[in-house]
């Protein structure tokens, strides 16, 4: 199952703020996934497991309701997730102005090895 923001009613642009968007995305996503599991179960289709994005842990909650196992998958590396963490908390100044980035537990990265929006934007809102 894939979510397509372009086809949703609303999307991020119409949300009051980040928190409202994420809360709504979780509620609608959980409901949609639960309905899919129920539909498949009612039609005799057996699901053994799902693979879900680590930033959508509620998918596993929906799966567990139907006895379905889950495996987490992070679409980006731990180093990139770490960059997001430090940037969001203001501990990594953005845009990146230095030629290299040093984070705890990570190898030294060239700015060009990081997601481009970290060195092209003026802030992470």
MISENU-766662 format. One record per residue (C-alpha): residue number from 1; residue in three letters; x, y, z. Coordinates in Angstrom, 3 decimals. Layout:
SITE seq type       px       py       pz
SITE NUM  ALA        X        Y        Z
...
This chain:
SITE seq type       px       py       pz
SITE   1  UNK    0.000    0.000    0.000
SITE   2  UNK    1.329    3.412   -0.892
SITE   3  UNK    0.172    6.846    0.164
SITE   4  UNK   -0.016    9.534   -2.476
SITE   5  UNK   -0.316   13.041   -1.078
SITE   6  UNK   -1.226   14.424   -4.473
SITE   7  UNK   -4.404   12.356   -4.522
SITE   8  UNK   -5.395   13.005   -0.891
SITE   9  UNK   -7.969   15.589    0.065
SITE  10  UNK   -5.853   18.314    1.560
SITE  11  UNK   -2.322   17.251    2.201
SITE  12  UNK    0.415   19.141    3.964
SITE  13  UNK   -0.343   22.501    2.327
SITE  14  UNK   -3.827   22.616    3.859
SITE  15  UNK   -2.827   21.515    7.361
SITE  16  UNK   -2.822   24.083   10.150
SITE  17  UNK    0.726   23.070   11.140
SITE  18  UNK    3.159   20.126   11.144
SITE  19  UNK    1.645   18.570   14.254
SITE  20  UNK   -1.905   18.622   12.865
SITE  21  UNK   -0.706   17.157    9.567
SITE  22  UNK    1.178   14.303   11.256
SITE  23  UNK   -1.711   13.535   13.608
SITE  24  UNK   -4.177   13.474   10.690
SITE  25  UNK   -1.807   11.412    8.526
SITE  26  UNK   -1.503    8.861   11.340
SITE  27  UNK   -5.276    8.680   11.886
SITE  28  UNK   -6.157    8.394    8.196
SITE  29  UNK   -3.229    6.083    7.415
SITE  30  UNK   -4.059    3.761   10.316
SITE  31  UNK   -7.711    3.631    9.310
SITE  32  UNK   -6.902    3.002    5.647
SITE  33  UNK   -4.397    0.268    6.478
SITE  34  UNK   -6.807   -1.379    8.919
SITE  35  UNK   -9.539   -1.337    6.256
SITE  36  UNK   -7.127   -2.930    3.763
SITE  37  UNK   -6.196   -5.710    6.212
SITE  38  UNK   -9.885   -6.359    6.917
SITE  39  UNK  -10.790   -6.403    3.209
SITE  40  UNK   -7.996   -8.854    2.420
SITE  41  UNK   -8.868  -11.070    5.387
SITE  42  UNK  -12.565  -11.108    4.413
SITE  43  UNK  -11.642  -12.107    0.855
SITE  44  UNK   -9.503  -15.001    2.093
SITE  45  UNK   -6.127  -13.425    1.375
SITE  46  UNK   -3.540  -14.228    4.024
SITE  47  UNK   -0.910  -11.660    4.957
SITE  48  UNK    2.159  -12.940    6.774
SITE  49  UNK    4.077   -9.696    7.220
SITE  50  UNK    4.394   -6.077    6.210
SITE  51  UNK    7.449   -3.941    5.626
SITE  52  UNK    6.872   -0.425    6.880
SITE  53  UNK    8.817    2.816    7.037
SITE  54  UNK   10.415    3.469   10.423
SITE  55  UNK    8.852    6.926   10.503
SITE  56  UNK    5.371    5.381   10.326
SITE  57  UNK    5.375    3.082   13.376
SITE  58  UNK    1.589    3.145   13.541
SITE  59  UNK    1.580    0.771   10.546
SITE  60  UNK    2.825   -1.983   12.851
SITE  61  UNK    0.038   -1.212   15.334
SITE  62  UNK   -2.516   -1.717   12.553
SITE  63  UNK   -0.832   -4.957   11.444
SITE  64  UNK   -0.770   -6.407   14.959
SITE  65  UNK   -4.569   -6.137   15.143
SITE  66  UNK   -4.662   -8.850   12.477
SITE  67  UNK   -1.771  -10.952   13.763
SITE  68  UNK    0.485   -9.709   10.980
SITE  69  UNK    4.215   -9.441   11.624
SITE  70  UNK    6.161   -6.357   10.641
SITE  71  UNK    9.685   -5.478    9.607
SITE  72  UNK   10.885   -1.906    9.833
SITE  73  UNK   12.698   -0.366    6.890
SITE  74  UNK   14.449    2.983    6.960
SITE  75  UNK   14.524    4.514    3.498
SITE  76  UNK   17.555    6.616    4.363
SITE  77  UNK   20.767    5.823    6.166
SITE  78  UNK   21.294    6.299    9.878
SITE  79  UNK   23.732    9.106    9.067
SITE  80  UNK   21.053   11.018    7.138
SITE  81  UNK   18.496   10.481    9.904
SITE  82  UNK   21.088   11.807   12.345
SITE  83  UNK   21.565   14.922   10.195
SITE  84  UNK   17.812   15.560   10.302
SITE  85  UNK   17.774   15.085   14.068
SITE  86  UNK   20.555   17.592   14.719
SITE  87  UNK   19.284   20.116   12.157
SITE  88  UNK   15.741   20.064   13.542
SITE  89  UNK   17.050   20.679   17.061
SITE  90  UNK   19.264   23.555   15.949
SITE  91  UNK   22.486   21.677   16.721
SITE  92  UNK   23.472   21.583   13.062
SITE  93  UNK   23.308   25.010   11.434
SITE  94  UNK   21.512   25.069    8.097
SITE  95  UNK   22.224   25.832    5.421
SITE  96  UNK   25.482   23.958    5.695
SITE  97  UNK   28.250   26.476    5.103
SITE  98  UNK   31.292   24.392    5.991
SITE  99  UNK   32.797   21.940    3.468
SITE 100  UNK   32.445   19.053    5.955
SITE 101  UNK   29.987   17.957    8.618
SITE 102  UNK   30.976   16.174   11.814
SITE 103  UNK   28.336   14.443   13.943
SITE 104  UNK   28.776   12.162   16.960
SITE 105  UNK   29.110    8.526   15.898
SITE 106  UNK   29.319    9.317   12.190
SITE 107  UNK   32.242    9.581    9.798
SITE 108  UNK   33.199   13.027    8.538
SITE 109  UNK   30.844   13.906    5.677
SITE 110  UNK   31.331   16.324    2.821
SITE 111  UNK   28.453   18.794    2.623
SITE 112  UNK   27.828   17.470   -0.900
SITE 113  UNK   27.238   13.998    0.606
SITE 114  UNK   24.273   15.273    2.608
SITE 115  UNK   20.702   15.834    1.396
SITE 116  UNK   20.815   18.868   -0.890
SITE 117  UNK   18.142   20.802    0.958
SITE 118  UNK   20.449   21.014    3.987
SITE 119  UNK   22.837   23.205    2.044
SITE 120  UNK   20.391   24.957   -0.294
SITE 121  UNK   17.880   26.292    2.219
SITE 122  UNK   18.037   29.025    4.817
SITE 123  UNK   16.209   27.137    7.572
SITE 124  UNK   14.438   23.920    8.466
SITE 125  UNK   10.905   25.010    9.275
